[in-house]
Amino acid sequence: MAERVDKRKMSHCTEGQKRMLVSFLESDEELRKGKFTSQFTYKESQRRWETISQKLNSVPGAKKEWASWRRTWQDLKKNVKKNQHPSVSTAVEQVGDLVQRISPPMS
């Protein structure tokens, strides 16, 4: 009998991939905010996520489509906001701090 694949269960990214993801989003304010304008459209957002996805998939760890990496980013932000005091300035800083605390430095 063939084994069923649960589509809800995604592969987990490595701490290095999380650090890379945070780094990419720290340098891209439009993508980080996720607010579309006449200059920053959904198509542009998708193109940037596809570029990030290619870079993240090129290192050892999880291999995901661009939309799954976007969801990973959203989940990281959600978890940080849920667990941190609201006086901390931005979710990006919180995620970066969290990743640095829970993972050893990359060599």
GIRAWO-V620040 format. One record per pair of residues at least 12 apart in sequence whose ideal C-beta (glycine too) atoms are under 10 Angstrom apart, sorted by sequence separation. I is the first residue (numbers start at 1). GAP is how many residues later the second one is. D is the distance in Angstrom with one decimal. If there is no record, write none. Layout:
<<I,GAP,D> <I,GAP,D>>
This chain:
<<53,12,6.6> <54,12,8.6> <56,12,10.0> <57,12,8.5> <79,12,9.7> <80,12,9.0> <31,13,8.8> <53,13,4.1> <56,13,5.9> <77,13,9.6> <78,13,8.7> <80,13,9.1> <81,13,7.5> <84,13,9.0> <30,14,8.1> <31,14,6.3> <52,14,7.2> <53,14,8.7> <55,14,9.7> <77,14,4.4> <80,14,4.1> <81,14,9.5> <84,14,8.3> <30,15,7.8> <50,15,8.8> <51,15,8.5> <53,15,8.1> <54,15,9.9> <76,15,8.2> <77,15,7.9> <79,15,9.4> <80,15,5.1> <83,15,8.2> <49,16,9.2> <50,16,4.6> <53,16,4.9> <56,16,8.9> <76,16,9.5> <79,16,8.3> <80,16,9.4> <28,17,9.8> <31,17,5.2> <49,17,4.0> <50,17,9.6> <52,17,6.2> <53,17,8.6> <77,17,8.2> <80,17,8.5> <30,18,8.2> <31,18,7.3> <48,18,8.8> <49,18,7.4> <52,18,8.6> <73,18,9.8> <76,18,9.1> <77,18,6.3> <80,18,5.8> <47,19,9.0> <49,19,9.8> <50,19,9.2> <73,19,9.7> <76,19,4.9> <79,19,8.0> <80,19,9.7> <28,20,6.5> <46,20,6.6> <49,20,6.4> <76,20,9.8> <28,21,10.0> <31,21,8.1> <45,21,9.6> <46,21,8.5> <49,21,5.3> <52,21,8.9> <48,22,9.9> <73,22,8.4> <76,22,7.9> <25,23,9.9> <28,23,9.9> <76,23,8.1> <24,24,8.7> <28,24,8.4> <46,24,8.9> <49,24,8.8> <24,25,9.6> <45,25,8.4> <24,27,8.7> <25,27,8.2> <24,28,5.0> <21,31,7.2> <24,31,7.3> <20,32,8.4> <21,32,9.9> <24,32,8.2> <21,34,9.3> <20,35,6.9> <21,35,6.4> <20,36,5.9> <34,36,8.7> <17,38,9.5> <18,38,9.5> <20,38,9.8> <17,39,5.3> <20,39,7.0> <31,39,9.0> <34,39,9.1> <16,40,9.4> <17,40,8.9> <34,40,8.5> <20,41,9.4> <32,41,8.4> <14,42,9.6> <17,42,6.4> <31,42,8.9> <13,43,7.3> <16,43,6.3> <17,43,8.6> <18,43,9.2> <34,43,9.7> <16,44,7.8> <17,44,4.6> <14,45,7.7> <16,45,6.7> <17,45,6.4> <24,45,9.4> <32,45,9.0> <13,46,9.7> <14,46,6.8> <15,46,8.8> <14,47,3.7> <17,47,9.2> <59,47,10.0> <13,48,5.4> <14,48,7.1> <21,48,6.8> <25,48,6.2> <12,49,8.3> <13,49,4.3> <21,49,9.8> <24,49,9.0> <11,50,8.0> <12,50,6.1> <13,50,9.5> <11,51,4.1> <13,51,7.5> <21,51,6.7> <22,51,8.5> <25,51,9.2> <10,52,7.4> <11,52,7.0> <17,52,8.8> <21,52,6.0> <25,52,9.1> <11,53,7.1> <10,54,6.8> <18,54,8.0> <22,54,7.6> <10,55,10.0> <13,55,9.4> <17,55,8.4> <18,55,9.5> <21,55,7.4> <13,56,8.2> <11,57,8.9> <10,58,6.0> <18,58,6.9> <32,58,8.6> <13,59,6.1> <32,59,8.5> <33,59,9.9> <12,60,9.1> <32,60,6.0> <10,61,8.0> <10,62,8.1> <13,63,9.6> <29,63,9.3> <26,64,9.4> <10,65,9.9> <25,66,9.5> <26,66,5.5> <25,67,6.1> <26,67,8.4> <23,69,9.9> <26,69,9.1> <22,70,6.8> <25,70,8.2> <26,70,6.8> <22,71,9.3> <25,71,9.2> <22,72,9.9> <22,73,5.3> <23,73,8.0> <21,74,8.5> <22,74,4.7> <22,75,9.5> <19,76,9.7> <22,76,9.0> <23,76,9.6> <18,77,7.9> <19,77,7.9> <22,77,5.8> <18,78,9.4> <21,78,8.7> <22,78,9.1> <20,79,9.8> <18,80,8.8> <19,80,5.3> <18,81,4.8> <19,81,7.7> <17,82,9.8> <18,82,9.9> <16,83,9.4> <15,84,6.4> <18,84,8.8> <19,84,7.0> <15,85,9.4> <18,85,7.3> <19,86,9.2> <20,86,9.1> <15,87,6.9> <16,87,7.6> <19,87,6.6> <15,88,3.3> <16,88,9.8> <14,89,8.5> <15,89,7.7> <15,90,9.9> <16,90,5.4> <15,91,8.2> <14,92,9.9>>
